[in-house]
Amino acid sequence: MIASELNVSKKRHGFTLVELLVVIAIIGVLVGLLLPAVQAAREAARRTQCVNNLKQLGLAMHNFHDTYGEFPKNYTKVGDSAWHATSANFHILPYVEQNNLYDQGQSRLMDPSLTPADRWNFFYGTVFNTPVPGFVCPSSPAAPARGTHPNGWDGPGVNYGWSTGSRTETVWAGKNFNGMISYADGLRMADVTDGLSNTLLASELLSGSGATGSSGRYPYDFFYSSNAPFSAVVDKDYPTQAELNAIGIAARDSATGVRSNNGTIWGWYAAAQSTLTTSATPNWEYPTTGGDCCPGGAHDWGVGIVPPRSMHPGGVNGVLGDGSVRFLTETVQLRTFQNLGNRRDGQPLGEL
């Protein structure tokens, strides 16, 4: 009797096929439930880092203003060509713990033995080629590797741009800019008559895809239409939705050229490299676009729609003139967003 019981106790029962399939199905369901939570947690961490980056950039601008009495303009020529110029980002390097990089550039500017070509080669090849972590959002895809783009004019990546305002003009607009940062002038806090807490200082950009050929990738690349739809805009400070749609459709459906090296050179002055506009709402449904095609690196012409873009679900982060960081939804009303970029419109700001 005892031996029989021992023999029974030694019998082992394995899983049946049905039981195994049930266990696999349960594990699959659990993984399916867990992955979105893990991804959401990772995106929350990346978004927090992005917010911190913008906060530091805003503080850097304030510290620069405290020192010099104005914000840096986004164009300082360092070489012998009009294209050989730095962005405002170079000037705030000492305020984002990049003193050594700034000093390297300044020493070349002050060296009388160097030609303009020598200075530019150093800036483009060394200063602009040095990654600065605070200029990159961890949620954004990496910029094309330096030296891999057939058009050149590429760099280690940049995902933040200074707001030049709501106009449909970029770079060569002179004194027409209505944003907090200009190419022609170093603006002061006193010039922001709408109030620093009501005006956008900077927001997010996406780097180009690095694609070659005539086909670009939305939302990453810079598409060119022509100057015609830009010329049709009646109020350059406030393009209407219909006017924006006409520009966007022309860029999407009848592009005369494409560039995919935007969002790569943090130290270069070109739009979509270091500046953006608020003429269209965040994550605009049409491609980032300029007029007549094409300078060497996007974007160097006088007109363009360069809206903030990010990979954060639902919108972009932005730092206001007072240094506070807000999440700007892609469903914000067009006129409200245009007013946010305009430092001097005199209108009450709507709901962001």
Secondary structure as GFF3:
##gff-version 3
##sequence-region A 1 352
A	DSSP	alpha_helix	2	9	.	.	.	ID=ss1
A	DSSP	alpha_helix	17	68	.	.	.	ID=ss2
A	DSSP	beta_strand	76	77	.	.	.	ID=ss3
A	DSSP	beta_strand	85	86	.	.	.	ID=ss4
A	DSSP	alpha_helix	88	91	.	.	.	ID=ss5
A	DSSP	three_ten_helix	93	96	.	.	.	ID=ss6
A	DSSP	alpha_helix	99	109	.	.	.	ID=ss7
A	DSSP	alpha_helix	116	122	.	.	.	ID=ss8
A	DSSP	pi_helix	123	127	.	.	.	ID=ss9
A	DSSP	three_ten_helix	133	135	.	.	.	ID=ss10
A	DSSP	beta_strand	160	163	.	.	.	ID=ss11
A	DSSP	three_ten_helix	174	176	.	.	.	ID=ss12
A	DSSP	three_ten_helix	189	191	.	.	.	ID=ss13
A	DSSP	three_ten_helix	196	198	.	.	.	ID=ss14
A	DSSP	beta_strand	200	204	.	.	.	ID=ss15
A	DSSP	beta_strand	222	224	.	.	.	ID=ss16
A	DSSP	alpha_helix	228	231	.	.	.	ID=ss17
A	DSSP	alpha_helix	241	253	.	.	.	ID=ss18
A	DSSP	beta_strand	257	259	.	.	.	ID=ss19
A	DSSP	beta_strand	275	276	.	.	.	ID=ss20
A	DSSP	beta_strand	288	290	.	.	.	ID=ss21
A	DSSP	beta_strand	304	305	.	.	.	ID=ss22
A	DSSP	beta_strand	315	320	.	.	.	ID=ss23
A	DSSP	beta_strand	325	329	.	.	.	ID=ss24
A	DSSP	alpha_helix	334	341	.	.	.	ID=ss25
###
